[in-house]
Amino acid sequence: MRAFLLDGYGAIADHVKLADVVDPIPRFNEVAIEIHAASLNPIDFKIVRGDLKRVSKYQLPRTFGFDASGVVLSAGSQTTKFKPGDVVYARASRESIGTFAERIALPEQFVALKPARVSHAEAASLPLVGLTTLQGFGKVGARAGQRILIHAGAGGIGTFAVQYAKHIGLHVTSTTSSKNADFVKSLGADRVIAYDRENYLEQGGDYDIVYDTLGGAFTIDAFKVVKRGGAVISLSGPPDRDFARRMGAGLVVRVAVWLMSRKVYAASEAAGASYCWFFTEPDGEQLREIAGLVDSGAIKPVIDREFAFEQLPEALAYLEKGRARGKVVLKVK
């Protein structure tokens, strides 16, 4: 089969190569999936650049990519949930990444039946952004009536998060560009702050939750608008202090993580708010929940652009520019 390999860290054009590799053979608890579509996420180009080497270093060359939709080809001897011909979608784990390929084998607990009312491309756009949102909201106990600020509401994760937050009853404020303001409102945002016309830090605060999808200064600034007792969920900020312990890291990494996060924790303590940072985990049960939301019409996948399979390097470069409205998808079959 054909798959894209990452053969080193650095520039996308230099290290992402299409190659012929051996077909995956499912183990006893796995299903082999013929991939029809895969979606891209910022973590993909961060992996290529080597941004995550401290926390997730891979043996290269290797396949990569997290999200996929396709058809089950075969199943391991102890699988019980799927059979050949089932139409599914999935999110790979950090250890099993490899969806930028024609086929992949994944544990069946990472997989769910594809939402029936959408295409493979639309289904492939959902797993990582959907699971990240469900798991993040769950960690901070998000509930109806709370006020949330979601940064970059027109982005890949923002388009899902705005819809999901509104669905569960939160009052949603989102930042975006003025050209995307009406679009984000159409997703369900109660209030939109156009960052090219307004400074959100000057528009009031007191949010129960800030969903930080941008990192950098936005992570620190989140504590200026979150209420005491509230929470900042960060997808792009520094790891939390418990990360190194959870990963079983050595002293050097533990010290590095402490240094990376010290400013965030100072801001967190001053604001009297918690800081939530985590790696999203694959979860077939939550994917089934997301599929139900899609099939009921509560969530609509948003795709900015589709690329042919052979165009993965171009697709990664496009996503890296940070201007996509919704998800960028790779058409594999």
JOBEL-V389912 format. One record per backbone hydrogen bond with DSSP energy under -1.0 kcal/mol. NH is the residue of the N-H (numbers start at 0). CO is the residue of the C=O. Records with the same first field share a line. If there is no record, write none. Layout:
BEGIN
NH = CO  CO
END
This chain:
BEGIN
2 = 18
3 = 99
4 = 16
5 = 61
6 = 14
9 = 47
14 = 10
15 = 11
16 = 4
18 = 2
20 = 0
29 = 26
30 = 105
31 = 73
32 = 103
33 = 70
34 = 101
35 = 68
36 = 68
37 = 329
39 = 327
43 = 40
45 = 41
46 = 42
47 = 43
48 = 44
50 = 45
52 = 49
55 = 51
61 = 5
67 = 89
68 = 36
69 = 87
70 = 33
71 = 85
72 = 31
73 = 31
75 = 29
77 = 27
78 = 75
84 = 71
85 = 82
87 = 69
88 = 111
89 = 67
90 = 109
91 = 65
97 = 64
98 = 64
99 = 63
100 = 98
101 = 1
103 = 32
105 = 30
107 = 28
109 = 106
110 = 107
111 = 88
113 = 86
122 = 118
123 = 119
125 = 122
129 = 125
130 = 126
131 = 127
132 = 128
133 = 129
134 = 130
135 = 131
136 = 132
137 = 133
138 = 134
139 = 135
141 = 136
144 = 168
145 = 142
147 = 170
148 = 208
149 = 172
150 = 210
152 = 174
154 = 151
158 = 154
160 = 156
161 = 157
163 = 159
164 = 160
165 = 161
166 = 162
167 = 163
168 = 165
169 = 164
170 = 145
172 = 147
173 = 190
174 = 149
175 = 192
179 = 176
183 = 179
184 = 180
185 = 181
187 = 184
188 = 183
189 = 171
190 = 171
192 = 173
194 = 175
196 = 193
197 = 193
201 = 198
202 = 199
206 = 224
207 = 146
208 = 146
209 = 230
210 = 148
211 = 232
217 = 214
218 = 215
220 = 216
221 = 217
222 = 219
223 = 220
224 = 221
225 = 221
226 = 206
228 = 271
229 = 226
230 = 207
231 = 273
232 = 209
233 = 275
234 = 211
242 = 239
245 = 241
246 = 242
247 = 244
248 = 243
253 = 249
254 = 250
255 = 251
256 = 252
257 = 253
258 = 254
259 = 255
260 = 256
264 = 260
265 = 261
266 = 262
267 = 263
268 = 264
269 = 265
270 = 266
271 = 267
272 = 267
273 = 229
275 = 231
283 = 108
286 = 282
287 = 283
288 = 284
289 = 285
290 = 286
291 = 287
292 = 288
293 = 289
294 = 290
295 = 291
296 = 293
297 = 292
298 = 292
303 = 326
304 = 326
306 = 328
308 = 330
310 = 307
311 = 308
314 = 310
315 = 311
316 = 312
317 = 313
318 = 314
319 = 315
321 = 318
325 = 153
326 = 301
328 = 304
329 = 37
330 = 306
331 = 35
332 = 35
END
